[in-house]
Amino acid sequence: MEPNLATYLGLSGILFTIGCVGVVFKRNALGMFMCIELMLNAVNLTFVAFSRYYADVHGQLFVFMVMSVAAAEAAVGLGIFIAFFRNRQSIDVDTASILKN
């Protein structure tokens, strides 16, 4: 039995919800970063599911763009985390609020 569109959308919704809950409740910046990546992958799954359902390639092109942006985000984000860890010896988001001053 092949999964239908509703199955893919349900899985995507579950993954996106897990990512949202992780972003809200995590205190570690790296954990929040991974939850944001999980949310992006849930959106990618939705794009691919609709692309396959409607037999159109535009959804897969959007996935390619989102993955390119996510790779750039990962490189810049991890660089910021490393610089912050070198200065504060922690990547806790509560101590990051000190940077506002």
VMD Tcl script that builds the backbone (N, CA, C; Angstrom):
set m [mol new atoms 303]
animate dup $m
set s [atomselect $m all]
$s set {name element resname resid chain x y z} {
  {N N MET 1 A 0.834 -1.186 0.000}
  {CA C MET 1 A 0.000 0.000 0.000}
  {C C MET 1 A 0.880 1.251 0.000}
  {N N GLU 2 A 0.617 2.149 -0.910}
  {CA C GLU 2 A 1.389 3.371 -1.031}
  {C C GLU 2 A 0.767 4.479 -0.189}
  {N N PRO 3 A 1.602 5.239 0.543}
  {CA C PRO 3 A 1.055 6.345 1.351}
  {C C PRO 3 A 0.441 7.422 0.455}
  {N N ASN 4 A -0.630 8.014 0.923}
  {CA C ASN 4 A -1.285 9.068 0.150}
  {C C ASN 4 A -0.837 10.441 0.647}
  {N N LEU 5 A -1.423 11.477 0.071}
  {CA C LEU 5 A -1.038 12.849 0.405}
  {C C LEU 5 A -1.293 13.171 1.876}
  {N N ALA 6 A -2.397 12.687 2.416}
  {CA C ALA 6 A -2.728 12.978 3.811}
  {C C ALA 6 A -1.688 12.398 4.774}
  {N N THR 7 A -1.124 11.259 4.436}
  {CA C THR 7 A -0.090 10.656 5.277}
  {C C THR 7 A 1.145 11.541 5.332}
  {N N TYR 8 A 1.574 12.019 4.177}
  {CA C TYR 8 A 2.748 12.889 4.137}
  {C C TYR 8 A 2.488 14.210 4.855}
  {N N LEU 9 A 1.304 14.759 4.666}
  {CA C LEU 9 A 0.985 16.024 5.337}
  {C C LEU 9 A 0.870 15.844 6.849}
  {N N GLY 10 A 0.338 14.703 7.281}
  {CA C GLY 10 A 0.273 14.427 8.716}
  {C C GLY 10 A 1.661 14.311 9.330}
  {N N LEU 11 A 2.552 13.584 8.644}
  {CA C LEU 11 A 3.928 13.455 9.129}
  {C C LEU 11 A 4.626 14.807 9.150}
  {N N SER 12 A 4.395 15.599 8.119}
  {CA C SER 12 A 4.991 16.923 8.072}
  {C C SER 12 A 4.474 17.807 9.211}
  {N N GLY 13 A 3.185 17.720 9.497}
  {CA C GLY 13 A 2.618 18.489 10.599}
  {C C GLY 13 A 3.193 18.076 11.944}
  {N N ILE 14 A 3.378 16.773 12.132}
  {CA C ILE 14 A 3.963 16.282 13.382}
  {C C ILE 14 A 5.395 16.773 13.531}
  {N N LEU 15 A 6.190 16.690 12.456}
  {CA C LEU 15 A 7.575 17.156 12.517}
  {C C LEU 15 A 7.657 18.657 12.778}
  {N N PHE 16 A 6.773 19.410 12.136}
  {CA C PHE 16 A 6.779 20.859 12.352}
  {C C PHE 16 A 6.381 21.202 13.785}
  {N N THR 17 A 5.416 20.470 14.337}
  {CA C THR 17 A 4.995 20.709 15.725}
  {C C THR 17 A 6.118 20.387 16.706}
  {N N ILE 18 A 6.816 19.290 16.474}
  {CA C ILE 18 A 7.959 18.938 17.324}
  {C C ILE 18 A 9.022 20.033 17.255}
  {N N GLY 19 A 9.268 20.559 16.054}
  {CA C GLY 19 A 10.237 21.645 15.907}
  {C C GLY 19 A 9.811 22.906 16.629}
  {N N CYS 20 A 8.534 23.259 16.533}
  {CA C CYS 20 A 8.024 24.461 17.221}
  {C C CYS 20 A 8.135 24.324 18.732}
  {N N VAL 21 A 7.750 23.169 19.239}
  {CA C VAL 21 A 7.837 22.935 20.689}
  {C C VAL 21 A 9.293 22.990 21.139}
  {N N GLY 22 A 10.189 22.435 20.321}
  {CA C GLY 22 A 11.609 22.475 20.668}
  {C C GLY 22 A 12.160 23.881 20.700}
  {N N VAL 23 A 11.768 24.714 19.759}
  {CA C VAL 23 A 12.256 26.095 19.739}
  {C C VAL 23 A 11.751 26.860 20.959}
  {N N VAL 24 A 10.509 26.611 21.357}
  {CA C VAL 24 A 9.936 27.340 22.482}
  {C C VAL 24 A 10.558 26.908 23.808}
  {N N PHE 25 A 10.811 25.615 23.976}
  {CA C PHE 25 A 11.224 25.122 25.288}
  {C C PHE 25 A 12.716 24.869 25.445}
  {N N LYS 26 A 13.486 24.866 24.403}
  {CA C LYS 26 A 14.925 24.631 24.528}
  {C C LYS 26 A 15.612 25.882 25.062}
  {N N ARG 27 A 16.625 25.686 25.861}
  {CA C ARG 27 A 17.436 26.795 26.363}
  {C C ARG 27 A 18.812 26.799 25.709}
  {N N ASN 28 A 19.180 25.697 25.082}
  {CA C ASN 28 A 20.464 25.606 24.423}
  {C C ASN 28 A 20.303 26.095 22.985}
  {N N ALA 29 A 21.182 26.976 22.549}
  {CA C ALA 29 A 21.065 27.547 21.212}
  {C C ALA 29 A 21.251 26.493 20.132}
  {N N LEU 30 A 22.089 25.505 20.369}
  {CA C LEU 30 A 22.292 24.446 19.386}
  {C C LEU 30 A 21.045 23.574 19.249}
  {N N GLY 31 A 20.370 23.316 20.348}
  {CA C GLY 31 A 19.113 22.563 20.299}
  {C C GLY 31 A 18.032 23.331 19.563}
  {N N MET 32 A 17.968 24.631 19.782}
  {CA C MET 32 A 17.006 25.466 19.057}
  {C C MET 32 A 17.313 25.476 17.567}
  {N N PHE 33 A 18.579 25.516 17.243}
  {CA C PHE 33 A 19.012 25.499 15.856}
  {C C PHE 33 A 18.585 24.197 15.165}
  {N N MET 34 A 18.744 23.086 15.862}
  {CA C MET 34 A 18.334 21.796 15.289}
  {C C MET 34 A 16.823 21.726 15.120}
  {N N CYS 35 A 16.083 22.325 16.020}
  {CA C CYS 35 A 14.615 22.342 15.889}
  {C C CYS 35 A 14.174 23.207 14.718}
  {N N ILE 36 A 14.878 24.291 14.463}
  {CA C ILE 36 A 14.571 25.110 13.292}
  {C C ILE 36 A 14.839 24.323 12.014}
  {N N GLU 37 A 15.916 23.562 11.995}
  {CA C GLU 37 A 16.213 22.714 10.839}
  {C C GLU 37 A 15.134 21.644 10.656}
  {N N LEU 38 A 14.623 21.119 11.754}
  {CA C LEU 38 A 13.543 20.133 11.675}
  {C C LEU 38 A 12.285 20.757 11.081}
  {N N MET 39 A 11.996 21.997 11.450}
  {CA C MET 39 A 10.844 22.688 10.875}
  {C C MET 39 A 11.037 22.931 9.379}
  {N N LEU 40 A 12.240 23.278 8.973}
  {CA C LEU 40 A 12.510 23.463 7.546}
  {C C LEU 40 A 12.342 22.155 6.778}
  {N N ASN 41 A 12.769 21.053 7.363}
  {CA C ASN 41 A 12.605 19.760 6.702}
  {C C ASN 41 A 11.140 19.350 6.625}
  {N N ALA 42 A 10.346 19.731 7.592}
  {CA C ALA 42 A 8.906 19.446 7.535}
  {C C ALA 42 A 8.265 20.210 6.376}
  {N N VAL 43 A 8.677 21.440 6.194}
  {CA C VAL 43 A 8.161 22.225 5.068}
  {C C VAL 43 A 8.630 21.613 3.744}
  {N N ASN 44 A 9.866 21.139 3.701}
  {CA C ASN 44 A 10.360 20.478 2.492}
  {C C ASN 44 A 9.544 19.235 2.160}
  {N N LEU 45 A 9.191 18.473 3.177}
  {CA C LEU 45 A 8.364 17.289 2.954}
  {C C LEU 45 A 7.002 17.673 2.390}
  {N N THR 46 A 6.438 18.758 2.870}
  {CA C THR 46 A 5.162 19.239 2.332}
  {C C THR 46 A 5.300 19.652 0.873}
  {N N PHE 47 A 6.367 20.374 0.560}
  {CA C PHE 47 A 6.594 20.774 -0.831}
  {C C PHE 47 A 6.706 19.559 -1.755}
  {N N VAL 48 A 7.467 18.559 -1.328}
  {CA C VAL 48 A 7.651 17.371 -2.166}
  {C C VAL 48 A 6.353 16.588 -2.290}
  {N N ALA 49 A 5.588 16.507 -1.216}
  {CA C ALA 49 A 4.320 15.770 -1.267}
  {C C ALA 49 A 3.350 16.429 -2.249}
  {N N PHE 50 A 3.223 17.740 -2.193}
  {CA C PHE 50 A 2.341 18.428 -3.133}
  {C C PHE 50 A 2.887 18.367 -4.559}
  {N N SER 51 A 4.197 18.419 -4.683}
  {CA C SER 51 A 4.794 18.324 -6.004}
  {C C SER 51 A 4.498 16.976 -6.647}
  {N N ARG 52 A 4.559 15.935 -5.863}
  {CA C ARG 52 A 4.262 14.604 -6.390}
  {C C ARG 52 A 2.772 14.438 -6.650}
  {N N TYR 53 A 1.953 14.972 -5.781}
  {CA C TYR 53 A 0.501 14.833 -5.925}
  {C C TYR 53 A -0.007 15.524 -7.188}
  {N N TYR 54 A 0.524 16.721 -7.463}
  {CA C TYR 54 A 0.079 17.469 -8.628}
  {C C TYR 54 A 0.945 17.223 -9.867}
  {N N ALA 55 A 1.939 16.345 -9.762}
  {CA C ALA 55 A 2.850 16.009 -10.865}
  {C C ALA 55 A 3.484 17.275 -11.463}
  {N N ASP 56 A 4.011 18.096 -10.577}
  {CA C ASP 56 A 4.622 19.359 -10.981}
  {C C ASP 56 A 5.997 19.453 -10.329}
  {N N VAL 57 A 6.927 20.085 -11.005}
  {CA C VAL 57 A 8.290 20.141 -10.485}
  {C C VAL 57 A 8.562 21.360 -9.615}
  {N N HIS 58 A 7.633 22.288 -9.550}
  {CA C HIS 58 A 7.892 23.532 -8.828}
  {C C HIS 58 A 8.128 23.299 -7.339}
  {N N GLY 59 A 7.450 22.344 -6.752}
  {CA C GLY 59 A 7.666 22.043 -5.339}
  {C C GLY 59 A 9.076 21.556 -5.074}
  {N N GLN 60 A 9.608 20.748 -5.982}
  {CA C GLN 60 A 10.973 20.258 -5.814}
  {C C GLN 60 A 11.996 21.361 -6.008}
  {N N LEU 61 A 11.689 22.321 -6.851}
  {CA C LEU 61 A 12.574 23.475 -7.007}
  {C C LEU 61 A 12.595 24.328 -5.741}
  {N N PHE 62 A 11.433 24.481 -5.106}
  {CA C PHE 62 A 11.386 25.203 -3.828}
  {C C PHE 62 A 12.199 24.473 -2.757}
  {N N VAL 63 A 12.143 23.150 -2.768}
  {CA C VAL 63 A 12.934 22.366 -1.804}
  {C C VAL 63 A 14.418 22.619 -2.019}
  {N N PHE 64 A 14.832 22.663 -3.261}
  {CA C PHE 64 A 16.238 22.949 -3.561}
  {C C PHE 64 A 16.642 24.309 -3.023}
  {N N MET 65 A 15.786 25.296 -3.183}
  {CA C MET 65 A 16.085 26.642 -2.683}
  {C C MET 65 A 16.126 26.668 -1.156}
  {N N VAL 66 A 15.167 26.003 -0.525}
  {CA C VAL 66 A 15.128 25.983 0.937}
  {C C VAL 66 A 16.360 25.276 1.493}
  {N N MET 67 A 16.783 24.199 0.849}
  {CA C MET 67 A 17.971 23.486 1.325}
  {C C MET 67 A 19.235 24.325 1.142}
  {N N SER 68 A 19.286 25.104 0.084}
  {CA C SER 68 A 20.438 26.000 -0.125}
  {C C SER 68 A 20.496 27.068 0.963}
  {N N VAL 69 A 19.354 27.648 1.268}
  {CA C VAL 69 A 19.304 28.663 2.326}
  {C C VAL 69 A 19.621 28.039 3.689}
  {N N ALA 70 A 19.135 26.819 3.928}
  {CA C ALA 70 A 19.404 26.145 5.203}
  {C C ALA 70 A 20.887 25.824 5.356}
  {N N ALA 71 A 21.552 25.476 4.273}
  {CA C ALA 71 A 22.993 25.204 4.349}
  {C C ALA 71 A 23.766 26.482 4.676}
  {N N ALA 72 A 23.383 27.589 4.051}
  {CA C ALA 72 A 24.041 28.861 4.360}
  {C C ALA 72 A 23.755 29.280 5.799}
  {N N GLU 73 A 22.519 29.057 6.234}
  {CA C GLU 73 A 22.143 29.381 7.616}
  {C C GLU 73 A 22.951 28.548 8.607}
  {N N ALA 74 A 23.150 27.292 8.290}
  {CA C ALA 74 A 23.911 26.421 9.179}
  {C C ALA 74 A 25.355 26.880 9.293}
  {N N ALA 75 A 25.952 27.277 8.181}
  {CA C ALA 75 A 27.343 27.731 8.214}
  {C C ALA 75 A 27.485 29.009 9.032}
  {N N VAL 76 A 26.610 29.974 8.799}
  {CA C VAL 76 A 26.688 31.240 9.527}
  {C C VAL 76 A 26.314 31.047 10.993}
  {N N GLY 77 A 25.255 30.282 11.244}
  {CA C GLY 77 A 24.808 30.049 12.619}
  {C C GLY 77 A 25.849 29.339 13.463}
  {N N LEU 78 A 26.466 28.311 12.920}
  {CA C LEU 78 A 27.488 27.598 13.686}
  {C C LEU 78 A 28.712 28.475 13.927}
  {N N GLY 79 A 29.038 29.334 12.980}
  {CA C GLY 79 A 30.134 30.281 13.200}
  {C C GLY 79 A 29.832 31.236 14.339}
  {N N ILE 80 A 28.602 31.717 14.397}
  {CA C ILE 80 A 28.195 32.602 15.489}
  {C C ILE 80 A 28.215 31.857 16.822}
  {N N PHE 81 A 27.743 30.605 16.825}
  {CA C PHE 81 A 27.755 29.820 18.060}
  {C C PHE 81 A 29.175 29.593 18.559}
  {N N ILE 82 A 30.099 29.312 17.663}
  {CA C ILE 82 A 31.496 29.087 18.063}
  {C C ILE 82 A 32.090 30.364 18.639}
  {N N ALA 83 A 31.850 31.497 18.003}
  {CA C ALA 83 A 32.368 32.776 18.514}
  {C C ALA 83 A 31.762 33.100 19.876}
  {N N PHE 84 A 30.471 32.846 20.028}
  {CA C PHE 84 A 29.819 33.116 21.308}
  {C C PHE 84 A 30.351 32.188 22.402}
  {N N PHE 85 A 30.582 30.927 22.065}
  {CA C PHE 85 A 31.098 29.979 23.056}
  {C C PHE 85 A 32.508 30.354 23.485}
  {N N ARG 86 A 33.304 30.846 22.577}
  {CA C ARG 86 A 34.668 31.243 22.937}
  {C C ARG 86 A 34.673 32.422 23.906}
  {N N ASN 87 A 33.695 33.303 23.795}
  {CA C ASN 87 A 33.642 34.474 24.679}
  {C C ASN 87 A 32.973 34.172 26.011}
  {N N ARG 88 A 31.927 33.364 26.028}
  {CA C ARG 88 A 31.127 33.159 27.238}
  {C C ARG 88 A 31.249 31.774 27.851}
  {N N GLN 89 A 31.870 30.821 27.171}
  {CA C GLN 89 A 31.998 29.434 27.614}
  {C C GLN 89 A 30.648 28.745 27.799}
  {N N SER 90 A 29.636 29.235 27.107}
  {CA C SER 90 A 28.300 28.661 27.156}
  {C C SER 90 A 27.532 29.130 25.929}
  {N N ILE 91 A 26.576 28.309 25.486}
  {CA C ILE 91 A 25.713 28.747 24.393}
  {C C ILE 91 A 24.261 28.772 24.855}
  {N N ASP 92 A 24.076 29.070 26.122}
  {CA C ASP 92 A 22.739 29.199 26.686}
  {C C ASP 92 A 22.118 30.506 26.192}
  {N N VAL 93 A 20.858 30.449 25.761}
  {CA C VAL 93 A 20.243 31.638 25.186}
  {C C VAL 93 A 19.941 32.698 26.235}
  {N N ASP 94 A 19.853 32.341 27.494}
  {CA C ASP 94 A 19.626 33.340 28.532}
  {C C ASP 94 A 20.833 34.254 28.691}
  {N N THR 95 A 22.033 33.720 28.524}
  {CA C THR 95 A 23.231 34.560 28.619}
  {C C THR 95 A 23.459 35.348 27.339}
  {N N ALA 96 A 22.810 34.972 26.258}
  {CA C ALA 96 A 22.968 35.711 25.005}
  {C C ALA 96 A 22.286 37.067 25.070}
  {N N SER 97 A 21.358 37.238 25.974}
  {CA C SER 97 A 20.678 38.534 26.082}
  {C C SER 97 A 21.623 39.628 26.587}
  {N N ILE 98 A 22.755 39.256 27.111}
  {CA C ILE 98 A 23.763 40.229 27.555}
  {C C ILE 98 A 24.304 40.998 26.361}
  {N N LEU 99 A 24.271 40.400 25.173}
  {CA C LEU 99 A 24.831 41.027 23.986}
  {C C LEU 99 A 24.048 42.251 23.539}
  {N N LYS 100 A 22.838 42.461 24.065}
  {CA C LYS 100 A 22.025 43.603 23.663}
  {C C LYS 100 A 22.638 44.915 24.105}
  {N N ASN 101 A 23.350 44.938 25.215}
  {CA C ASN 101 A 23.896 46.172 25.770}
  {C C ASN 101 A 25.118 46.630 25.025}
}
mol reanalyze $m
mol bondsrecalc $m
mol representation Tube
mol addrep $m
